[in-house]
C-alpha cells in the first residue's frame, strides 16, 4: 500500500479555496436547474448571484490567496471573512429560494 504524498499546508489551503468556489458554482447550477424547471424568475436571479460569487471566489480570491501564501503571508482575515460571508449568504438565499418555490 503506498503512502499518500505529503501536501503542504499552503497547498491544502489553496485546494480548500478552490473547493469552496466549485461548491458555490455547484449550488448556482442546481438552483439554475430548479429555476428553469419551475419557471421561477426569482430563483434564477439567486442562481446567477451564486454563480457570480462562485466565479469570483474561484477566479479572483483563490489566486490572490495562493499568492499571499507563497509570500508566507498566512493571515488574511478580510479575504476569509469575505468568503465566509459569501458562503453563508448563498446558503441562506438558496434555502429560502428552494423553500419558497413550489415543486412542479
DRENTORKOL-47459 format. One record per residue (C-alpha): residue number from 1; x, y, z. Coordinates in steps of 0.05 Angstrom, whole numbers. Example, Ala and Ser with C-alpha at 12.3 -4.5 7.8 and 13.67 -1.06 7.14 Angstrom:
@n:1; px:246; py:-90; pz:156 $
@n:2; px:273; py:-21; pz:143 $
END
This chain:
@n:1; px:0; py:0; pz:0 $
@n:2; px:30; py:66; pz:-20 $
@n:3; px:32; py:125; pz:27 $
@n:4; px:-2; py:190; pz:3 $
@n:5; px:44; py:245; pz:-18 $
@n:6; px:56; py:299; pz:34 $
@n:7; px:19; py:362; pz:19 $
@n:8; px:40; py:428; pz:48 $
@n:9; px:-9; py:469; pz:90 $
@n:10; px:-7; py:524; pz:37 $
@n:11; px:-27; py:474; pz:-17 $
@n:12; px:-84; py:447; pz:26 $
@n:13; px:-108; py:518; pz:38 $
@n:14; px:-105; py:533; pz:-37 $
@n:15; px:-145; py:470; pz:-52 $
@n:16; px:-196; py:488; pz:1 $
@n:17; px:-208; py:556; pz:-31 $
@n:18; px:-216; py:522; pz:-98 $
@n:19; px:-266; py:472; pz:-69 $
@n:20; px:-305; py:529; pz:-39 $
@n:21; px:-311; py:564; pz:-107 $
@n:22; px:-331; py:499; pz:-141 $
@n:23; px:-383; py:486; pz:-86 $
@n:24; px:-413; py:555; pz:-97 $
@n:25; px:-415; py:542; pz:-172 $
@n:26; px:-449; py:476; pz:-159 $
@n:27; px:-503; py:509; pz:-116 $
@n:28; px:-514; py:560; pz:-170 $
@n:29; px:-520; py:506; pz:-223 $
@n:30; px:-570; py:466; pz:-181 $
@n:31; px:-611; py:528; pz:-167 $
@n:32; px:-610; py:547; pz:-240 $
@n:33; px:-635; py:478; pz:-260 $
@n:34; px:-692; py:483; pz:-209 $
@n:35; px:-708; py:554; pz:-233 $
@n:36; px:-713; py:530; pz:-305 $
@n:37; px:-756; py:471; pz:-285 $
@n:38; px:-804; py:512; pz:-242 $
@n:39; px:-803; py:576; pz:-283 $
@n:40; px:-786; py:618; pz:-221 $
@n:41; px:-751; py:682; pz:-242 $
@n:42; px:-730; py:699; pz:-171 $
@n:43; px:-695; py:632; pz:-164 $
@n:44; px:-659; py:645; pz:-229 $
@n:45; px:-633; py:711; pz:-201 $
@n:46; px:-608; py:675; pz:-138 $
@n:47; px:-574; py:623; pz:-181 $
@n:48; px:-540; py:677; pz:-223 $
@n:49; px:-515; py:711; pz:-159 $
@n:50; px:-489; py:645; pz:-132 $
@n:51; px:-453; py:632; pz:-197 $
@n:52; px:-423; py:702; pz:-197 $
@n:53; px:-398; py:694; pz:-126 $
@n:54; px:-370; py:625; pz:-141 $
@n:55; px:-333; py:652; pz:-202 $
@n:56; px:-306; py:710; pz:-160 $
@n:57; px:-280; py:662; pz:-107 $
@n:58; px:-251; py:614; pz:-157 $
@n:59; px:-223; py:665; pz:-207 $
@n:60; px:-202; py:723; pz:-162 $
@n:61; px:-199; py:708; pz:-88 $
@n:62; px:-167; py:638; pz:-92 $
@n:63; px:-109; py:662; pz:-136 $
@n:64; px:-98; py:722; pz:-91 $
@n:65; px:-97; py:677; pz:-31 $
@n:66; px:-48; py:630; pz:-66 $
@n:67; px:-1; py:688; pz:-80 $
@n:68; px:-4; py:712; pz:-8 $
@n:69; px:11; py:641; pz:17 $
@n:70; px:72; py:637; pz:-28 $
@n:71; px:97; py:701; pz:6 $
@n:72; px:86; py:667; pz:74 $
@n:73; px:31; py:716; pz:90 $
@n:74; px:-13; py:667; pz:127 $
@n:75; px:-63; py:716; pz:158 $
@n:76; px:-116; py:742; pz:111 $
@n:77; px:-175; py:760; pz:155 $
@n:78; px:-211; py:803; pz:104 $
@n:79; px:-208; py:751; pz:49 $
@n:80; px:-231; py:696; pz:97 $
@n:81; px:-287; py:739; pz:123 $
@n:82; px:-309; py:757; pz:52 $
@n:83; px:-312; py:684; pz:30 $
@n:84; px:-346; py:662; pz:95 $
@n:85; px:-399; py:717; pz:86 $
@n:86; px:-409; py:697; pz:13 $
@n:87; px:-418; py:624; pz:30 $
@n:88; px:-468; py:640; pz:86 $
@n:89; px:-507; py:688; pz:42 $
@n:90; px:-511; py:638; pz:-16 $
@n:91; px:-533; py:583; pz:32 $
@n:92; px:-588; py:626; pz:64 $
@n:93; px:-612; py:652; pz:-4 $
@n:94; px:-612; py:582; pz:-33 $
@n:95; px:-650; py:554; pz:25 $
@n:96; px:-701; py:609; pz:23 $
@n:97; px:-709; py:604; pz:-52 $
@n:98; px:-718; py:529; pz:-52 $
@n:99; px:-769; py:533; pz:4 $
@n:100; px:-807; py:590; pz:-29 $
@n:101; px:-812; py:558; pz:-98 $
@n:102; px:-863; py:501; pz:-102 $
@n:103; px:-841; py:438; pz:-138 $
@n:104; px:-878; py:420; pz:-202 $
END
